[in-house]
């Protein structure tokens, strides 16, 4: 063992050097990227959205859906934000279930819905009509994507999987013929989505109980 | 044991940020790099490849200068937190001198923290190292999420889960905002260098 006095001297010298190197109050230092995003509840979701854009992993998708669930709780009184979160949740579940077969336009819609969500969350003074218009634009894109997915499935039936679920405030049915097979598949998808939501809700409740 | 060159009096210290996926390990290094890169004259390297031989980590080396006659070089690493990248975690832990365990304070991540801690212990065992003897600290990250209405665990709860046996220094933190990131870094460097110096003497 080293002599205590030598170690003490080392510790003192080391601490002094570390204080010099990592002193945080020096003028001229800028706080790292201050701004709305870092103060926003969407920080974690944004990181995951960016990571999904780069690489889709089961963990990233689980995290994405966890975040959606948490944020839906945080914004449960805000209908516009809730619907946007519902859309993101549906897209996440669709990506999770379809993986390599996911429609390429999904990521465009996902990024667009997230950007709109970010805009609305970070701009609290937006008028109700502006918020509604922003929401409607995303609902339209979402609806179009859903129609494309359904058409593709009608042409090339695939094994049962969870499709993009329809958010509560969505408009009338998409273009294209509705077949009995599509209805059956939609019912199965809806059932699976409810099952998945209940599971996530149980997890959230458990986390509250553990606290 | 750290890489030590007695002839040139140079000590290279390897510190690994370990913890569950998305817990904030990379955010810690990013904060340090963003805020101090001009002073530490360094570049942060991120290695991201995919496949069987996965290497996926962040690396931030810097020199803290000569302390008591020894030039001390610090290497900060992160490991991938995702469960399937254990081979990478094992690889990054090779030759580790000090560890920062970054726990995620979100209530839904409780089990992930516990599993990650167990995984760390198992991986250290393969190098005949132990959390009982290595210098290490715990950072409880994301505590600021409570302000945003997101359920987070109390420090007491996380202490019970992760630090009951070890009683290591703990740092409640927000890596994103930089809260206690530097305090964590200073503490682990201090503990690790002192430990190495003690072994050398």
Interface residues (C-beta under 8 A of the other chain):
Chain A: X1 X2 X3 X6 X7 X9 X10 X11 X13 X14 X15 X17 X18 X19 X21 X22 X24 X29 X31 X32 X33 X38 X41 X43 X44 X47 X48 X55 X57 X59 X63 X66 X70 X73 X74 X203 X204 X207 X208 X210 X211
Chain B: X21 X22 X30 X31 X32 X34 X35 X36 X39 X40 X50 X64 X65 X67 X68 X72 X82 X83 X106 X107 X108 X110 X142 X145 X148 X149 X150 X151 X153 X154 X157 X176 X177 X178 X182 X185 X186 X189 X190 X193 X194 X197 X198 X200 X201
